[in-house]
Amino acid sequence: MTSRVYRGLSRREHDGWILGLTPAQALTCVLLAVPVVITLSAGEITKSLVIACVSCPLAALVVVPVRGRTAARWLAHLLLFQVGAAFGWTRWQTRATTGQVDPDEPDLPGTLARVRFPDGPPLRDQGRVCLIHDTGEGRWGATARLSHSGVGMLSDHECELLAARLGNLLEALGQREVIDRMSLLVRTVPDDGADYRAWRARNEITPAPRLAAETTRELDRTIGLPSVRHEIFVTISGREDTLRRPAIAAGGGANGRALVLYRVLDSLDERFRALGAHSVRWLSGGHLAEAIRTGFNPATAAILNASHNQGDARAALPWAAAGPAHAPVPSARAYHHDGFSTVSYAVLMPHRGTTFGSLSSLLAVKTPGERRSLAVHYEIMPAGRAHRAVRGTRFRTRVMRDWKASKGFAASAEDRHEARRASLQEDAIASGHGMVRFAVTTAVTVPATWPVEDHAARLESAIAGRFRLLRMELAQDAGFVAAVLPLGIGLPRLRGGGW
């Protein structure tokens, strides 16, 4: 049995109507062309050439894409980046340096400054669950830590079964109305090999055969030291406007919103176990603070684990210590935090499709001490919005096909494929299936003294030929939050009614 290929994942949310241009881009080009046409109609050829020499570069700035953004957007973003760096808006240092710190008050930089973390009431036998309140996006969520053995050793049939169950889970979340987003984050735990060498020293048999000992040492050199553990987090969230009414009926405030979320959490544990999870633990405030702290500083993971092993396993980190101690002004191509450097990417899906589990190579650590992370953010679209989206795509595809045919242009293979995909998607939505927006981000983190560009290049090489990695330049701090921290922040808000 061959692996199933999932296609149609690379569709843009904002397709251009006119030669691939958005209405704003087309209108700008028309306005720039009007003076040229007017001067030509008046017979002023020299003046029209001068105006064209100015209008054409301006049109190129608006139209020509460069690494996912037009040149005009690059200039605007670069200007804002330089202004923020000049005024120190992106420089951050913990309030602990002042000596006046509230242990229960989160002290986080950048995008995280808008997030609040109130504790909800107890959930069954798991105690209090920390709520994630994103005041900027108006969302409420919760995060769970999962234990999972991975999909590397599963057969194609088992992978396809897991993919179907994941689809059913997303569709079930869409039916609950109050929840519309789910984020899955997997990150490795850096290991310098000390634990493995200590285990080998305790368990190695002295009179072992010479050939077996040599083979074992060779395996240690190739795969033993870079072996790592994985952390898996799942974050679900819903919009404030959908949670408000049932939350008021449940008592209002943070507790009311927590009770509404708990009604969904109760049904998710079994669904996560159906996906292969051995255990599901919804995080309290202290344990979520630890997950954020180890995201900023991977070296603290060993210290926190040692403190738990020596004392109370329920002891947790105070919120005041969750963030980094120091984060200088981010560079355009990397984010530096607490003695570590991170490079973040957006992962673009291939047009030819992909298979279940194909992103796992992004988590294959090659150097001891390196950390890699991968996050997939899903948003389930409401049924009405999904119907409007597929109808709009089908109408736009048909209009462009008819217009090209009226002008004598033959339909290209891409046009035929797009029309077929639009028709199949409309049939799927009409038969009751849902539509999901998603974004995939990945990142590599190494100590600040290491050559981070070399490790970023290895990450790019690991996926070359299958996926395209788009480096999140001028936004590395936001990319770090999306790719490394289990808070469900990462899928941009959709504007303009596209999809």
DASUL-V587311 format. One record per pair of residues at least 12 apart in sequence whose ideal C-beta (glycine too) atoms are under 8 Angstrom apart, sorted by the first residue. I is the first residue (numbers start at 1). J is the second residue. If there is no record, write none. Layout:
# DASUL-V587311
i->I j->J
i->I j->J
This chain:
# DASUL-V587311
i->1 j->155
i->1 j->156
i->1 j->157
i->2 j->156
i->3 j->156
i->3 j->159
i->3 j->160
i->3 j->355
i->3 j->356
i->4 j->156
i->4 j->160
i->4 j->163
i->4 j->355
i->4 j->356
i->5 j->352
i->5 j->353
i->5 j->354
i->5 j->355
i->6 j->163
i->6 j->353
i->6 j->354
i->6 j->355
i->6 j->356
i->7 j->352
i->7 j->353
i->7 j->421
i->8 j->353
i->8 j->421
i->8 j->424
i->8 j->425
i->9 j->349
i->9 j->350
i->9 j->353
i->9 j->354
i->9 j->438
i->10 j->348
i->10 j->349
i->10 j->350
i->10 j->351
i->11 j->393
i->11 j->421
i->13 j->437
i->13 j->494
i->13 j->498
i->13 j->499
i->14 j->496
i->14 j->498
i->15 j->393
i->15 j->396
i->15 j->498
i->17 j->396
i->17 j->399
i->17 j->400
i->21 j->63
i->25 j->62
i->25 j->63
i->25 j->70
i->28 j->59
i->28 j->62
i->29 j->59
i->29 j->62
i->29 j->63
i->32 j->55
i->32 j->58
i->32 j->59
i->33 j->55
i->33 j->59
i->35 j->48
i->35 j->51
i->35 j->55
i->36 j->48
i->36 j->51
i->36 j->52
i->36 j->55
i->39 j->51
i->61 j->75
i->67 j->470
i->67 j->471
i->67 j->473
i->68 j->346
i->68 j->470
i->77 j->474
i->77 j->475
i->78 j->474
i->81 j->332
i->81 j->474
i->85 j->329
i->88 j->329
i->90 j->110
i->90 j->329
i->90 j->330
i->90 j->477
i->91 j->327
i->91 j->328
i->91 j->329
i->92 j->109
i->92 j->110
i->92 j->324
i->92 j->326
i->92 j->327
i->93 j->325
i->93 j->326
i->93 j->327
i->94 j->107
i->94 j->323
i->94 j->324
i->94 j->325
i->94 j->326
i->95 j->107
i->95 j->320
i->96 j->320
i->96 j->321
i->96 j->325
i->101 j->320
i->102 j->320
i->103 j->318
i->103 j->319
i->103 j->320
i->103 j->321
i->104 j->318
i->104 j->319
i->104 j->320
i->105 j->319
i->105 j->320
i->106 j->289
i->106 j->319
i->106 j->320
i->106 j->322
i->106 j->323
i->107 j->319
i->107 j->320
i->107 j->322
i->107 j->323
i->108 j->292
i->108 j->322
i->108 j->323
i->109 j->323
i->109 j->324
i->109 j->327
i->109 j->477
i->110 j->327
i->110 j->477
i->110 j->478
i->110 j->481
i->111 j->136
i->111 j->477
i->111 j->478
i->111 j->481
i->111 j->489
i->112 j->292
i->112 j->323
i->112 j->481
i->112 j->485
i->112 j->487
i->114 j->134
i->114 j->135
i->114 j->136
i->115 j->132
i->115 j->133
i->115 j->134
i->115 j->135
i->115 j->487
i->115 j->489
i->116 j->133
i->116 j->135
i->117 j->130
i->117 j->131
i->117 j->132
i->117 j->133
i->117 j->285
i->117 j->288
i->117 j->289
i->117 j->319
i->118 j->130
i->118 j->131
i->118 j->133
i->118 j->254
i->119 j->131
i->119 j->284
i->119 j->285
i->120 j->142
i->120 j->254
i->120 j->255
i->120 j->257
i->120 j->258
i->120 j->259
i->120 j->261
i->120 j->262
i->121 j->255
i->121 j->258
i->121 j->259
i->123 j->262
i->123 j->265
i->123 j->282
i->124 j->266
i->126 j->281
i->126 j->282
i->127 j->284
i->128 j->284
i->128 j->285
i->129 j->142
i->129 j->258
i->129 j->262
i->129 j->265
i->129 j->282
i->129 j->283
i->129 j->284
i->130 j->142
i->130 j->143
i->130 j->283
i->130 j->284
i->130 j->285
i->130 j->287
i->130 j->288
i->131 j->254
i->131 j->257
i->131 j->258
i->131 j->261
i->132 j->235
i->132 j->237
i->132 j->288
i->132 j->487
i->132 j->488
i->133 j->254
i->134 j->237
i->134 j->487
i->134 j->488
i->134 j->489
i->137 j->489
i->137 j->493
i->138 j->239
i->138 j->240
i->138 j->241
i->139 j->181
i->139 j->237
i->139 j->238
i->139 j->239
i->139 j->240
i->139 j->488
i->140 j->237
i->140 j->238
i->140 j->240
i->140 j->243
i->140 j->257
i->140 j->261
i->141 j->181
i->141 j->235
i->141 j->236
i->141 j->237
i->141 j->238
i->141 j->261
i->141 j->487
i->141 j->488
i->142 j->235
i->142 j->236
i->142 j->237
i->142 j->261
i->142 j->265
i->142 j->282
i->142 j->283
i->143 j->233
i->143 j->234
i->143 j->235
i->143 j->282
i->143 j->283
i->143 j->288
i->143 j->291
i->143 j->486
i->143 j->487
i->143 j->488
i->144 j->233
i->144 j->234
i->144 j->235
i->144 j->265
i->144 j->268
i->144 j->272
i->144 j->280
i->144 j->281
i->144 j->282
i->144 j->283
i->145 j->231
i->145 j->232
i->145 j->233
i->145 j->280
i->145 j->281
i->145 j->283
i->145 j->287
i->145 j->291
i->146 j->232
i->146 j->233
i->146 j->234
i->146 j->272
i->146 j->277
i->146 j->278
i->146 j->279
i->146 j->280
i->146 j->281
i->147 j->232
i->147 j->277
i->147 j->278
i->147 j->279
i->148 j->230
i->148 j->232
i->148 j->275
i->148 j->276
i->148 j->277
i->148 j->278
i->149 j->276
i->149 j->278
i->150 j->230
i->150 j->360
i->151 j->276
i->151 j->356
i->151 j->357
i->151 j->360
i->152 j->357
i->152 j->360
i->154 j->357
i->159 j->355
i->159 j->356
i->159 j->357
i->160 j->356
i->162 j->275
i->162 j->276
i->162 j->356
i->163 j->356
i->165 j->271
i->165 j->274
i->165 j->275
i->166 j->275
i->168 j->271
i->169 j->182
i->169 j->268
i->169 j->271
i->169 j->275
i->170 j->182
i->170 j->378
i->170 j->380
i->170 j->434
i->170 j->436
i->171 j->380
i->171 j->433
i->171 j->434
i->172 j->267
i->172 j->271
i->173 j->236
i->173 j->264
i->173 j->380
i->174 j->380
i->174 j->381
i->174 j->382
i->174 j->383
i->174 j->434
i->176 j->264
i->177 j->242
i->178 j->238
i->178 j->242
i->178 j->243
i->178 j->246
i->178 j->260
i->178 j->261
i->178 j->263
i->178 j->264
i->179 j->236
i->179 j->237
i->179 j->238
i->179 j->261
i->179 j->264
i->179 j->380
i->180 j->237
i->180 j->238
i->180 j->239
i->180 j->242
i->180 j->379
i->180 j->380
i->180 j->381
i->180 j->382
i->181 j->235
i->181 j->236
i->181 j->237
i->181 j->238
i->181 j->377
i->181 j->378
i->181 j->379
i->181 j->380
i->181 j->488
i->181 j->491
i->182 j->234
i->182 j->235
i->182 j->236
i->182 j->377
i->182 j->378
i->182 j->380
i->182 j->488
i->183 j->233
i->183 j->234
i->183 j->235
i->183 j->236
i->183 j->237
i->183 j->375
i->183 j->376
i->183 j->377
i->183 j->378
i->183 j->486
i->183 j->488
i->183 j->490
i->183 j->491
i->184 j->232
i->184 j->233
i->184 j->234
i->184 j->375
i->184 j->376
i->184 j->378
i->185 j->231
i->185 j->232
i->185 j->233
i->185 j->234
i->185 j->235
i->185 j->373
i->185 j->374
i->185 j->375
i->185 j->484
i->185 j->485
i->185 j->486
i->186 j->230
i->186 j->231
i->186 j->232
i->186 j->233
i->186 j->363
i->186 j->373
i->186 j->374
i->186 j->375
i->187 j->230
i->187 j->231
i->187 j->295
i->187 j->371
i->187 j->372
i->187 j->373
i->187 j->374
i->187 j->484
i->188 j->228
i->188 j->229
i->188 j->230
i->188 j->231
i->188 j->363
i->188 j->365
i->188 j->370
i->188 j->371
i->188 j->372
i->188 j->373
i->189 j->228
i->189 j->229
i->189 j->230
i->189 j->231
i->189 j->298
i->189 j->301
i->189 j->371
i->190 j->228
i->190 j->298
i->190 j->299
i->190 j->301
i->190 j->365
i->190 j->368
i->190 j->369
i->190 j->370
i->190 j->371
i->190 j->445
i->191 j->225
i->191 j->226
i->191 j->227
i->191 j->228
i->191 j->229
i->191 j->368
i->191 j->369
i->192 j->225
i->192 j->368
i->192 j->369
i->193 j->224
i->193 j->225
i->193 j->226
i->193 j->368
i->196 j->220
i->196 j->224
i->196 j->225
i->196 j->227
i->200 j->220
i->225 j->368
i->226 j->365
i->226 j->366
i->226 j->367
i->226 j->368
i->226 j->370
i->228 j->365
i->230 j->363
i->231 j->291
i->232 j->277
i->233 j->291
i->233 j->486
i->234 j->272
i->235 j->486
i->235 j->487
i->235 j->488
i->236 j->261
i->236 j->264
i->236 j->265
i->236 j->268
i->236 j->488
i->237 j->488
i->238 j->260
i->238 j->261
i->243 j->257
i->243 j->260
i->243 j->261
i->246 j->260
i->247 j->259
i->247 j->260
i->265 j->282
i->268 j->280
i->284 j->316
i->285 j->316
i->285 j->319
i->286 j->315
i->286 j->316
i->286 j->317
i->286 j->318
i->286 j->319
i->287 j->316
i->287 j->317
i->288 j->486
i->289 j->316
i->289 j->317
i->289 j->318
i->289 j->319
i->289 j->321
i->289 j->322
i->290 j->304
i->290 j->316
i->290 j->317
i->290 j->322
i->291 j->485
i->291 j->486
i->292 j->322
i->292 j->323
i->292 j->485
i->292 j->486
i->292 j->487
i->293 j->317
i->293 j->321
i->293 j->322
i->293 j->323
i->295 j->484
i->295 j->485
i->295 j->486
i->296 j->323
i->296 j->324
i->296 j->337
i->296 j->338
i->296 j->340
i->297 j->324
i->297 j->337
i->297 j->338
i->297 j->339
i->297 j->340
i->298 j->340
i->298 j->371
i->298 j->445
i->299 j->339
i->304 j->317
i->324 j->337
i->324 j->338
i->325 j->338
i->326 j->338
i->327 j->477
i->330 j->476
i->330 j->477
i->331 j->476
i->332 j->473
i->332 j->474
i->332 j->476
i->333 j->471
i->333 j->473
i->333 j->476
i->334 j->452
i->334 j->456
i->334 j->476
i->335 j->476
i->335 j->477
i->335 j->479
i->335 j->480
i->336 j->448
i->337 j->480
i->339 j->447
i->339 j->448
i->340 j->445
i->340 j->446
i->340 j->447
i->340 j->448
i->341 j->445
i->341 j->446
i->341 j->447
i->341 j->448
i->341 j->450
i->341 j->452
i->342 j->443
i->342 j->444
i->342 j->445
i->342 j->452
i->342 j->476
i->342 j->480
i->342 j->484
i->343 j->443
i->343 j->444
i->343 j->452
i->343 j->453
i->343 j->455
i->343 j->456
i->343 j->459
i->343 j->471
i->343 j->476
i->344 j->441
i->344 j->442
i->344 j->443
i->344 j->471
i->344 j->472
i->344 j->476
i->344 j->479
i->344 j->480
i->344 j->482
i->344 j->483
i->344 j->484
i->345 j->441
i->345 j->442
i->345 j->443
i->345 j->459
i->345 j->460
i->345 j->469
i->345 j->470
i->345 j->471
i->345 j->472
i->345 j->479
i->345 j->483
i->346 j->439
i->346 j->440
i->346 j->441
i->346 j->469
i->346 j->470
i->346 j->472
i->346 j->479
i->347 j->359
i->347 j->362
i->347 j->440
i->347 j->441
i->347 j->442
i->347 j->463
i->347 j->467
i->347 j->468
i->347 j->469
i->347 j->470
i->348 j->467
i->348 j->468
i->348 j->469
i->348 j->470
i->349 j->440
i->349 j->467
i->350 j->466
i->350 j->467
i->350 j->468
i->354 j->466
i->354 j->467
i->358 j->466
i->358 j->467
i->359 j->374
i->359 j->376
i->359 j->440
i->359 j->442
i->359 j->463
i->359 j->467
i->361 j->462
i->361 j->463
i->361 j->466
i->362 j->374
i->362 j->442
i->362 j->459
i->362 j->462
i->362 j->463
i->364 j->462
i->366 j->458
i->367 j->446
i->367 j->455
i->369 j->446
i->369 j->447
i->369 j->450
i->370 j->444
i->370 j->445
i->370 j->446
i->370 j->455
i->371 j->444
i->371 j->445
i->371 j->446
i->372 j->442
i->372 j->443
i->372 j->444
i->372 j->445
i->372 j->459
i->373 j->442
i->373 j->443
i->373 j->445
i->373 j->483
i->373 j->484
i->374 j->440
i->374 j->441
i->374 j->442
i->374 j->483
i->375 j->440
i->375 j->441
i->375 j->442
i->375 j->482
i->375 j->483
i->375 j->484
i->375 j->490
i->376 j->438
i->376 j->439
i->376 j->440
i->377 j->438
i->377 j->439
i->377 j->440
i->377 j->441
i->377 j->482
i->377 j->488
i->377 j->490
i->377 j->491
i->378 j->436
i->378 j->437
i->378 j->438
i->378 j->491
i->379 j->436
i->379 j->437
i->379 j->438
i->379 j->491
i->380 j->434
i->380 j->435
i->380 j->436
i->381 j->434
i->381 j->435
i->381 j->436
i->381 j->437
i->381 j->499
i->383 j->434
i->385 j->499
i->386 j->429
i->386 j->434
i->386 j->435
i->386 j->499
i->387 j->429
i->387 j->430
i->389 j->435
i->389 j->498
i->389 j->499
i->390 j->422
i->390 j->425
i->390 j->426
i->390 j->429
i->390 j->435
i->391 j->426
i->392 j->499
i->393 j->422
i->393 j->425
i->393 j->426
i->393 j->499
i->394 j->422
i->394 j->423
i->394 j->426
i->397 j->415
i->397 j->418
i->397 j->419
i->397 j->422
i->398 j->419
i->400 j->415
i->401 j->415
i->401 j->419
i->435 j->499
i->437 j->491
i->437 j->494
i->437 j->499
i->438 j->491
i->439 j->482
i->439 j->490
i->439 j->491
i->439 j->492
i->441 j->472
i->441 j->479
i->441 j->482
i->441 j->483
i->441 j->490
i->442 j->459
i->442 j->469
i->442 j->483
i->443 j->479
i->443 j->480
i->443 j->483
i->443 j->484
i->444 j->456
i->444 j->458
i->444 j->459
i->445 j->484
i->456 j->471
